[in-house]
Amino acid sequence: MKTLFTTFFLLVLLINAPAQNPVDQNKNKQKSGSSFIGTPNDSASPSEHTSRDQNPFFDSTSIKFRATGCVNIPKGEYGRASENIPIGFLLGLSFKPYVKVPFSFGFDAGYYWVALRDNNFSLNLPIEGSNSVVKNVDIDLKARFKSSITPILFHADIWLPYFDIMPYATVIGGGNFFTTTTRITEEGFIRILTKDAKNNEIRRQNNALTFAWVGGFGAGLRSDFDDFELDLGLNYLYGGNTSYYDGDNIADWRIEVEGDPAEFVDQNKSSDDNYVKINLKKKSNNTNMLQFMVRIAAKF
C-alpha cells in the first residue's frame, strides 16, 4: 500500500513538471541565429499542441456512463450458508473532477438474480348459489418464488495512465437490499379468477426485505478507446449481517391459503394479510462476496 501511494505521489509531481512547448523552442532558435523558418502550425497556441502523448493525464472528459456485468461468489459465512451465485448488472455514472489527476468517483445501482423456484398447487374454490355451496372447483395455480439483491454502491478509482492497458484500484461502499417475493398466477386453460389472458397474476406478496451494509476494495485493468473504456476487475466486498431467503429455502416452500379464498384473490387486500404462509426460517449471517466484473464506460 505504501508503494502504491508513493508511485501515485510521483505521478502527480510529473504533472507539474515544466515542459517547453514548440513555440518557445522556435523563439530560442530564432534568438540564436538559426535559419529555421517556421510554418503556420508552428505559431499555434500551446493548448493546441497538448496531447495525451505529451501529458498522459490529459482527458477532457469529466462524466462517464458505466454498464457493468457482475458474477458474485459468496464467501465466508455467506458462502457456507448459501450455494447460490448472484449474477446481475450495475448501471451508474463516474465523475472525473480534475483534468490532470487520474482519479474518479461515482455511484452504481443494479440487480442481482439469486434464485427462482416454481411451485404448482390447487385452490379449492366453492361456488355458491341460493346461499349454499353448489360445487367445489379446483383451480390450477402456480407460485413463483424469487430471491434477488438490489445493490446501491459508491466508488472511488485511481489508475496509472502511462500504459495502453492501465492498472487501476478502487474503493467501494454502499449497501445491498435482499428481497424475496411470491407471485401467484392462474395456470388453467379456462380462467376463473383472472379475466385478462395477458395478465394472469392473482396475487403478489413480499415475503422478505432486508438490508446489509457493503464495503470493500478491488483492482483491475482498463483499456481506453476513442469513445469508451473497457474494464476487467476483481472486487472483494465485505457485507454486513442480515437475514434472507435463498434458493435452498424456497426449494421446498408450499402454499397454505388461510381464510376465504375469495379474499385471497382480492387485489385490494394488503400483503400483510399473509394469505401466503412461509413456515421456513430465514438464514442469518454476514454477506461477503468476491465479485468478478466486466464494465463498459461511455464518454459524454
C-alpha positions, -999 to 999 in steps of 0.1 A, spaced: 0 0 0 29 24 8 45 17 -26 11 25 -43 8 58 -26 45 67 -33 40 59 -70 8 80 -71 26 110 -55 55 108 -80 30 108 -109 13 139 -95 47 156 -94 52 148 -130 21 167 -139 36 200 -126 70 195 -142 77 224 -166 77 215 -203 89 236 -231 63 240 -259 72 242 -296 66 279 -298 92 285 -271 116 262 -290 112 283 -322 118 315 -304 150 301 -289 162 290 -323 155 324 -338 173 342 -310 204 320 -315 205 330 -352 191 297 -366 180 297 -402 149 277 -392 117 291 -410 85 284 -391 53 272 -407 17 284 -398 14 255 -374 45 265 -355 27 296 -343 -2 276 -328 -11 281 -291 4 257 -265 -30 243 -258 -33 231 -295 -1 211 -291 -13 194 -259 -20 157 -264 -22 126 -244 12 116 -256 28 147 -242 7 146 -210 -8 112 -202 -31 128 -175 -49 149 -201 -85 140 -205 -112 165 -213 -140 140 -204 -154 145 -169 -186 123 -168 -190 87 -180 -219 63 -181 -210 28 -168 -226 -5 -175 -212 -35 -156 -219 -72 -157 -212 -90 -123 -207 -125 -110 -207 -127 -72 -192 -156 -53 -205 -158 -16 -175 -160 8 -171 -168 45 -203 -175 64 -224 -165 34 -205 -190 12 -211 -218 37 -248 -210 42 -257 -205 5 -249 -223 -27 -264 -196 -49 -242 -174 -71 -258 -139 -75 -255 -128 -111 -265 -94 -125 -256 -59 -136 -249 -24 -124 -256 9 -141 -241 42 -130 -221 74 -135 -184 82 -129 -171 117 -124 -135 129 -130 -132 162 -111 -96 171 -121 -84 170 -157 -48 162 -148 -53 138 -119 -61 101 -126 -89 100 -101 -127 95 -104 -157 87 -82 -193 79 -87 -222 55 -80 -238 24 -94 -272 7 -88 -284 -26 -103 -299 -60 -98 -285 -94 -89 -306 -125 -96 -302 -151 -68 -328 -178 -71 -361 -187 -88 -384 -215 -80 -419 -225 -93 -445 -245 -72 -477 -258 -87 -507 -262 -64 -545 -262 -65 -570 -239 -48 -604 -254 -39 -629 -226 -46 -666 -231 -35 -693 -220 -60 -723 -208 -41 -759 -204 -51 -790 -197 -31 -769 -192 0 -754 -227 -3 -724 -243 -18 -733 -258 -52 -699 -272 -62 -663 -270 -53 -639 -263 -82 -601 -270 -81 -582 -242 -98 -547 -248 -110 -523 -222 -97 -485 -216 -98 -465 -198 -71 -432 -183 -83 -407 -175 -55 -379 -151 -65 -349 -141 -44 -328 -111 -55 -304 -85 -44 -306 -48 -52 -271 -31 -48 -265 6 -44 -228 13 -44 -204 42 -44 -168 40 -57 -135 59 -59 -109 49 -85 -72 57 -92 -52 44 -122 -18 46 -139 -24 64 -173 10 57 -189 1 24 -203 -23 13 -232 -38 -12 -207 -39 8 -174 -39 -9 -140 -64 7 -115 -75 3 -79 -109 10 -64 -126 15 -31 -163 6 -28 -190 13 -2 -228 12 0 -255 -14 7 -275 -44 -6 -312 -49 -3 -322 -86 -1 -357 -93 -14 -379 -124 -17 -413 -122 -34 -441 -146 -42 -463 -143 -73 -494 -164 -77 -508 -169 -112 -537 -189 -126 -525 -216 -150 -556 -234 -162 -568 -232 -198 -601 -218 -186 -596 -188 -164 -619 -184 -135 -601 -160 -112 -585 -138 -139 -601 -124 -170 -571 -109 -187 -552 -136 -206 -521 -114 -208 -520 -108 -171 -529 -140 -151 -515 -127 -118 -538 -132 -89 -516 -121 -60 -481 -108 -53 -466 -108 -19 -433 -95 -5 -420 -122 19 -388 -105 30 -369 -72 25 -337 -68 45 -306 -46 42 -268 -51 46 -240 -26 45 -212 -32 20 -176 -20 20 -146 -33 0 -118 -28 -24 -107 -41 -58 -83 -38 -87 -83 -44 -124 -72 -34 -159 -86 -6 -180 -83 -1 -218 -91 34 -232 -106 36 -267 -118 66 -286 -154 66 -274 -155 42 -245 -134 24 -219 -133 -14 -211 -126 -26 -176 -119 -61 -162 -118 -62 -124 -120 -82 -93 -135 -68 -61 -138 -82 -25 -170 -69 -8 -175 -72 29 -212 -75 36 -229 -68 70 -251 -94 88 -286 -97 77 -314 -123 73 -327 -136 40 -342 -164 20 -323 -180 -9 -327 -209 -33 -321 -235 -6 -350 -220 14 -375 -216 -13 -369 -250 -30 -394 -267 -6 -419 -240 0 -455 -248 0 -485 -226 -3 -510 -225 25 -542 -204 19 -560 -193 50 -593 -176 52 -619 -171 25 -605 -180 -10 -624 -151 -24 -604 -127 -2 -572 -145 -12 -577 -133 -48 -589 -98 -38 -563 -74 -52 -574 -48 -26 -562 -70 2 -528 -60 17 -499 -84 17 -499 -80 55 -529 -104 55 -503 -132 49 -525 -155 29 -493 -170 15 -477 -186 46 -440 -192 48 -430 -216 76 -393 -219 70 -368 -198 89 -346 -172 72 -309 -176 71 -288 -151 90 -251 -144 85 -227 -119 70 -229 -114 32 -193 -112 20 -188 -117 -18 -160 -120 -43 -171 -101 -74 -159 -106 -110 -169 -78 -132 -167 -65 -168 -175 -29 -174 -180 -6 -204 -179 32 -197 -192 55 -224 -178 91 -225 -201 121 -226 
